[in-house]
Amino acid sequence: MTTETAHQQVRRLILAAGGSGEQIAVAAAEIGAGRTVEILVDEMVARADLTEVAGTQTTPIVVQFEVASADGTVRHTVHAGKVVEHRPGAAEEPHATVATSLEWLAQAVYGPHAMKDGQGFAIHWHDLETPERLGTAMHVFPVVRRLVRAATHHPVDLGELSLRQGSDKWGLHYYTPHYERHFGPLRHRPLVVLELGIGGFGNPASGGGSLRMWKRFFPRAVFYGVDIFDKAPLREQRIHTVAGDLSNPDFLASLGADLGPFDVVIDDASHRSADVIGAFQTLFPYVRSGGLYVVEDLQTSYWPGYGGGTRLDDPATSMGFLKTLVDDLAHEERCDAGAAGRFAESISGVHFHRSLAFIEKGVNREGPSPSWIPRQLMTYEEMAAVDWGEGLSGE
């Protein structure tokens, strides 16, 4: 099974979980009940941060899942200790067994609606049945609690997620409050997110903090991370990496054609003005209407070493180019309408924060102001001479 196929399976299950039980059953039948349960448990383990509560255990806490499906009961086991892992099959002596249905588990993990903690789960605490094992139960409770909560609760503090996952979006920068503001309405949608720049430079196993942060923040999204270095070791469920040079127009075009359309694109790559502008011009057409294109680290637009400069309206710099998009918002009102850029009709908003810009994709064809509104400033005498008609005097 290739990573691409696994990525597609997760995407299919996310979309099905937003529909009916029948849609979930069809997706599970196509993917396979065992593989479907593996995907769902992997997601819960990734969200649960189990080493925080089981990392000191010399003997791992073993939690068995029993998931009822059309193919019968599927068993999958989580082992939580200094190392957390999960695998198909039953456990010989689990500390706890969590029973549920495949339909409910899929809706809880990947559905658009929040579930109540514990709802849909039947938990059997094996250690409570044997007095000599009762003391172990106190270690089991928090592990199961984390797993159950991972299916029904998604953390919203993006700054905290940034610090946990090793992203520089809070601390070195203070982007996370702005991201929460703009990304909040999209949070529980089945998104496709493209992030340019993974981090970690030439070390294949280093970087990826932002991708892991986004994975936790967007529980129903799939992610593509692009870097000039091969970052394949950072791949995991819902995260796929692509190696390539973003200054190469052909490679940029292939990203859109092969992986798009996208709901969100985040440019955190080279920060060179030419690369920022080239990436936007190539990839913005692949952003869905209602989506967002984000450019980070715009301070480099003022630094000559990154292709920036002191001329603030220079369209060859990142900021100078983005400023032209603001003028394009009013393309139907401009006297030089023919000079508007090629994205003027598909940009519905541009928001600037310090070193950070959000460009909204949407239809920008409201029509110009009525022709009777003067296009030049009138004197009081000229205004008094105009018959505005009743209700148009501005009073």
Phi and psi in degrees as a GROMACS rama.xvg file:
@    title "Ramachandran Plot"
@    xaxis  label "Phi"
@    yaxis  label "Psi"
@TYPE xy
-83.6778  159.983  THR-2
-60.329  -38.3768  THR-3
-61.253  -42.218  GLU-4
-64.2326  -43.2659  THR-5
-61.3104  -41.5043  ALA-6
-59.8772  -42.593  HIS-7
-67.1994  -36.4804  GLN-8
-62.265  -44.1094  GLN-9
-63.162  -43.7259  VAL-10
-60.5319  -42.2826  ARG-11
-63.666  -41.2029  ARG-12
-67.5482  -38.8785  LEU-13
-59.7546  -46.2895  ILE-14
-64.7108  -40.5665  LEU-15
-65.7336  -36.4621  ALA-16
-65.6135  -19.1137  ALA-17
-86.6101  1.165  GLY-18
-112.882  -142.218  GLY-19
-90.6382  170.106  SER-20
-61.2723  -33.7442  GLY-21
-64.9651  -40.3846  GLU-22
-64.6823  -38.2673  GLN-23
-64.4767  -42.544  ILE-24
-62.5418  -40.5108  ALA-25
-64.6349  -45.5587  VAL-26
-62.8992  -42.9101  ALA-27
-64.1027  -36.0657  ALA-28
-67.2621  -37.3246  ALA-29
-73.0089  -39.5898  GLU-30
-79.0318  -34.0678  ILE-31
104.935  133.578  GLY-32
-61.0664  -43.636  ALA-33
-62.8981  -43.9919  GLY-34
-67.1816  -36.9949  ARG-35
-61.8398  -45.2738  THR-36
-64.0205  -39.9634  VAL-37
-59.3874  -42.9415  GLU-38
-61.4263  -45.7704  ILE-39
-68.5602  -41.8255  LEU-40
-67.693  -38.6953  VAL-41
-58.7004  -41.0073  ASP-42
-64.6321  -42.7916  GLU-43
-63.7949  -42.5135  MET-44
-63.9112  -40.6698  VAL-45
-63.6209  -33.596  ALA-46
-83.7519  -20.9248  ARG-47
-82.5002  -17.9738  ALA-48
49.8834  55.3105  ASP-49
-68.8303  -25.3315  LEU-50
-64.5223  -21.1654  THR-51
-67.3166  -26.8993  GLU-52
-113.91  -13.0583  VAL-53
-127.237  3.52436  ALA-54
-65.6946  -19.0491  GLY-55
-96.7984  -0.271836  THR-56
-72.1919  125.918  GLN-57
-74.2825  -32.7261  THR-58
-111.606  123.389  THR-59
-60.3652  146.339  PRO-60
-79.1546  129.197  ILE-61
-111.097  121.128  VAL-62
-120.369  124.269  VAL-63
-103.495  132.353  GLN-64
-100.112  134.302  PHE-65
-119.227  110.374  GLU-66
-115.737  117.937  VAL-67
-77.1465  128.099  ALA-68
-136.916  175.677  SER-69
-63.9648  -22.713  ALA-70
-93.4303  7.25166  ASP-71
107.33  -170.469  GLY-72
-81.2046  127.063  THR-73
-103.494  128.853  VAL-74
-109.841  137.431  ARG-75
-144.8  138.646  HIS-76
-121.633  136.993  THR-77
-108.874  132.02  VAL-78
-114.47  116.534  HIS-79
-118.373  116.623  ALA-80
-155.69  -138.193  GLY-81
-61.9886  -31.792  LYS-82
-117.057  136.11  VAL-83
-108.145  126.31  VAL-84
-145.715  161.74  GLU-85
-140.527  153.231  HIS-86
-152.775  155.476  ARG-87
-65.8703  153.155  PRO-88
106.526  169.656  GLY-89
-85.6367  160.561  ALA-90
-102.349  147.636  ALA-91
-68.5325  -47.5156  GLU-92
-135.761  75.859  GLU-93
-69.0511  148.617  PRO-94
-76.2974  -28.0356  HIS-95
-153.793  150.684  ALA-96
-122  129.808  THR-97
-111.524  115.857  VAL-98
-106.945  140.715  ALA-99
-163.208  -178.538  THR-100
-104.394  153.58  SER-101
-62.6629  -41.3477  LEU-102
-59.8616  -47.8527  GLU-103
-66.2927  -40.6657  TRP-104
-63.551  -41.3292  LEU-105
-63.4388  -42.7  ALA-106
-65.504  -37.8693  GLN-107
-69.2451  -42.5139  ALA-108
-79.5741  -44.3777  VAL-109
-119.274  2.32587  TYR-110
-77.6942  163.892  GLY-111
-81.8492  -7.88252  PRO-112
-113.538  136.266  HIS-113
-69.0829  141.21  ALA-114
-104.946  156.554  MET-115
-76.4071  143.811  LYS-116
-54.3313  128.71  ASP-117
85.43  -22.272  GLY-118
-63.8731  132.878  GLN-119
90.1557  -7.36523  GLY-120
-110.498  138.683  PHE-121
-113.001  118.03  ALA-122
-108.205  126.918  ILE-123
-109.875  115.215  HIS-124
-92.8332  99.069  TRP-125
-64.7871  -33.0117  HIS-126
-69.3263  -20.3332  ASP-127
-73.5229  -15.4406  LEU-128
-86.0294  -17.361  GLU-129
-123.775  116.061  THR-130
-55.0235  -39.5075  PRO-131
-70.2017  -16.3951  GLU-132
-101.918  1.64443  ARG-133
-60.6891  -35.2677  LEU-134
-63.4099  -27.9546  GLY-135
-67.9134  -26.0286  THR-136
-57.8525  -32.7663  ALA-137
-64.0329  -25.5537  MET-138
-83.6538  -25.0491  HIS-139
-78.3297  -39.6942  VAL-140
-50.4476  -51.5548  PHE-141
-66.5132  -30.3073  PRO-142
-66.6842  -47.6968  VAL-143
-65.5686  -40.2159  VAL-144
-57.754  -44.3704  ARG-145
-62.0827  -42.681  ARG-146
-65.8895  -45.1621  LEU-147
-63.8353  -43.4852  VAL-148
-66.1672  -31.7481  ARG-149
-64.187  -27.5734  ALA-150
-81.2536  -20.8413  ALA-151
-121.015  -7.34948  THR-152
-138.207  132.234  HIS-153
-120.802  122.584  HIS-154
-62.2334  147.676  PRO-155
-116.998  -7.00768  VAL-156
-81.5783  95.0403  ASP-157
-67.7119  -32.5549  LEU-158
-61.6908  -43.4006  GLY-159
-64.2134  -42.73  GLU-160
-61.4369  -38.9995  LEU-161
-58.9125  -46.3515  SER-162
-66.9725  -40.4562  LEU-163
-65.2135  -40.2381  ARG-164
-90.8  -2.68249  GLN-165
82.9727  27.1128  GLY-166
-91.7424  151.719  SER-167
-94.3763  14.0369  ASP-168
-76.503  -9.24199  LYS-169
-135.889  126.09  TRP-170
118.906  -75.5532  GLY-171
-67.722  -40.1542  LEU-172
-122.091  172.16  HIS-173
-128.42  57.6204  TYR-174
-84.9586  -25.9562  TYR-175
-59.9931  -37.3424  THR-176
-61.3225  -35.6244  PRO-177
-71.7575  -38.6773  HIS-178
-63.5764  -42.1707  TYR-179
-60.5869  -38.8717  GLU-180
-64.0923  -46.2077  ARG-181
-86.1358  -31.4934  HIS-182
-90.3217  -17.5912  PHE-183
-50.1498  -49.0058  GLY-184
-64.4564  -17.9476  PRO-185
-94.8314  -4.37285  LEU-186
-57.344  -40.2149  ARG-187
-105.216  23.2285  HIS-188
-94.6267  156.197  ARG-189
-81.1881  82.0103  PRO-190
-90.0438  160.191  LEU-191
-117.336  118.67  VAL-192
-116.597  131.359  VAL-193
-114.374  122.119  LEU-194
-115.526  124.527  GLU-195
-92.1138  118.952  LEU-196
98.5173  117.296  GLY-197
-105.818  -28.8776  ILE-198
93.5114  172.5  GLY-199
86.3387  -0.175507  GLY-200
51.8884  -133.953  PHE-201
-79.1337  -7.30697  GLY-202
-77.4264  114.859  ASN-203
-60.0869  -28.9351  PRO-204
-97.1415  5.92624  ALA-205
-107.839  148.518  SER-206
100.215  -167.086  GLY-207
85.5388  4.68676  GLY-208
-60.1339  -41.1927  GLY-209
-66.9876  -40.6501  SER-210
-60.8666  -41.9296  LEU-211
-67.4463  -35.8221  ARG-212
-63.4658  -46.9821  MET-213
-63.0873  -36.7393  TRP-214
-59.1449  -39.9416  LYS-215
-74.6762  -34.7324  ARG-216
-75.7492  -37.3837  PHE-217
-107.066  91.2939  PHE-218
-70.4636  -11.4458  PRO-219
-118.062  15.4348  ARG-220
-102.201  157.406  ALA-221
-115.799  151.213  VAL-222
-129.516  140.308  PHE-223
-119.534  123.372  TYR-224
-108.702  133.881  GLY-225
-118.854  135.148  VAL-226
-150.38  152.867  ASP-227
-68.5949  -23.0675  ILE-228
-97.1276  151.901  PHE-229
-73.556  117.969  ASP-230
-114.852  30.5041  LYS-231
-54.6833  -34.5584  ALA-232
-61.6223  -16.4772  PRO-233
-87.7452  -2.53455  LEU-234
-66.3791  141.802  ARG-235
-155.194  178.669  GLU-236
-56.0512  127.91  GLN-237
78.2748  -2.68551  ARG-238
-122.613  122.396  ILE-239
-124.116  139.504  HIS-240
-109.645  148.755  THR-241
-132.142  132.777  VAL-242
-100.445  132.963  ALA-243
175.507  164.368  GLY-244
-94.2083  113.922  ASP-245
-72.9622  -9.25524  LEU-246
-84.8919  -4.33166  SER-247
-91.0381  112.775  ASN-248
-58.7485  -36.3026  PRO-249
-66.7014  -40.6079  ASP-250
-65.2079  -43.0014  PHE-251
-57.5248  -46.5965  LEU-252
-62.4882  -36.2871  ALA-253
-66.4672  -32.4907  SER-254
-59.9657  -48.0074  LEU-255
-65.446  -44.6723  GLY-256
-68.4858  -38.252  ALA-257
-88.5039  -33.1288  ASP-258
-111.727  -22.6376  LEU-259
-77.0014  177.011  GLY-260
-75.7945  161.27  PRO-261
-114.739  150.564  PHE-262
-91.3517  -31.7731  ASP-263
-141.331  134.875  VAL-264
-123.74  131.504  VAL-265
-122.106  118.876  ILE-266
-96.5689  102.763  ASP-267
-128.583  43.0777  ASP-268
-98.0903  -118.649  ALA-269
-73.6877  -24.8289  SER-270
68.2203  8.29712  HIS-271
-76.0206  138.446  ARG-272
-56.5313  -45.6226  SER-273
-61.3102  -39.2679  ALA-274
-69.7717  -41.4624  ASP-275
-60.4861  -46.7496  VAL-276
-68.2422  -43.4725  ILE-277
-62.296  -41.7077  GLY-278
-64.1528  -43.3754  ALA-279
-63.1186  -47.5286  PHE-280
-61.92  -32.3954  GLN-281
-84.9951  -40.5126  THR-282
-94.6033  -24.8808  LEU-283
-57.6147  -36.3531  PHE-284
-61.4817  -20.0194  PRO-285
-91.97  3.05226  TYR-286
-84.3821  132.701  VAL-287
-67.4365  152  ARG-288
-60.1578  131.866  SER-289
94.1548  -5.78993  GLY-290
-89.7362  -178.837  GLY-291
-131.244  141.667  LEU-292
-117.479  124.71  TYR-293
-117.818  136.927  VAL-294
-121.629  124.337  VAL-295
-102.068  167.971  GLU-296
55.7171  45.5619  ASP-297
-73.1923  -4.30482  LEU-298
-60.549  -26.3133  GLN-299
-68.0697  -14.9828  THR-300
-64.7713  -18.2649  SER-301
-100.415  2.7334  TYR-302
-108.238  120.644  TRP-303
-56.8472  -32.0157  PRO-304
-64.9585  -16.1647  GLY-305
-109.902  14.7834  TYR-306
86.9018  12.3109  GLY-307
-91.1728  -170.32  GLY-308
-177.357  -172.517  GLY-309
-93.2873  -11.814  THR-310
-81.4513  107.16  ARG-311
-71.159  -20.4729  LEU-312
-104.333  17.2221  ASP-313
-72.0322  113.296  ASP-314
-70.0184  -4.94564  PRO-315
-84.8327  -6.93287  ALA-316
-99.4003  159.634  THR-317
-57.9238  -51.5875  SER-318
-66.6839  -41.058  MET-319
-59.8865  -41.4667  GLY-320
-64.7632  -46.599  PHE-321
-64.2523  -31.1532  LEU-322
-64.5853  -30.9216  LYS-323
-65.3564  -27.2744  THR-324
-68.2251  -32.0655  LEU-325
-63.6451  -43.7041  VAL-326
-64.7725  -33.9895  ASP-327
-68.1487  -22.3923  ASP-328
-57.8267  -32.4824  LEU-329
-102.465  31.2021  ALA-330
-60.1037  -29.7361  HIS-331
-79.5964  -11.5568  GLU-332
-101.537  -10.5066  GLU-333
-78.0948  139.908  ARG-334
-68.6045  -23.8951  CYS-335
-104.675  46.7935  ASP-336
-53.2974  -30.809  ALA-337
-68.1264  -14.2927  GLY-338
-92.0762  -1.32665  ALA-339
-64.1466  151.134  ALA-340
-72.1319  169.367  GLY-341
-72.685  -10.8372  ARG-342
-100.681  6.87822  PHE-343
-56.8987  -36.7808  ALA-344
-85.7258  -2.43235  GLU-345
-122.566  12.7637  SER-346
-112.86  119.906  ILE-347
-106.003  -5.08695  SER-348
-173.857  145.932  GLY-349
-134.315  123.759  VAL-350
-123.372  127.729  HIS-351
-111.256  135.703  PHE-352
-126.272  176.345  HIS-353
-60.98  117.289  ARG-354
62.2678  21.0323  SER-355
-148.26  135.012  LEU-356
-134.974  140.644  ALA-357
-117.286  125.413  PHE-358
-113.815  123.18  ILE-359
-89.3481  135.184  GLU-360
-92.3774  131.904  LYS-361
-179.11  177.029  GLY-362
-83.7373  125.38  VAL-363
-120.284  69.9807  ASN-364
-138.601  57.8444  ARG-365
-75.4206  -20.2001  GLU-366
96.5637  152.101  GLY-367
-75.3661  168.404  PRO-368
-63.0067  153.566  SER-369
-54.264  147.103  PRO-370
-66.6611  -21.6125  SER-371
-77.3364  -11.7993  TRP-372
-75.4091  124.266  ILE-373
-59.5867  138.573  PRO-374
-91.4567  2.5026  ARG-375
-139.474  155.712  GLN-376
-64.3706  132.458  LEU-377
-102.344  148.735  MET-378
-76.3274  164.36  THR-379
-61.1528  -36.3377  TYR-380
-64.4929  -42.0325  GLU-381
-66.4  -39.29  GLU-382
-64.7084  -39.6375  MET-383
-66.1084  -26.8027  ALA-384
-83.6491  -10.4194  ALA-385
-86.4659  134.759  VAL-386
-86.4356  95.8129  ASP-387
-76.0006  -20.144  TRP-388
83.5673  162.063  GLY-389
-66.7089  131.945  GLU-390
87.7303  -2.59187  GLY-391
-111.888  10.6946  LEU-392
-80.7222  -10.1993  SER-393
85.5567  3.22559  GLY-394
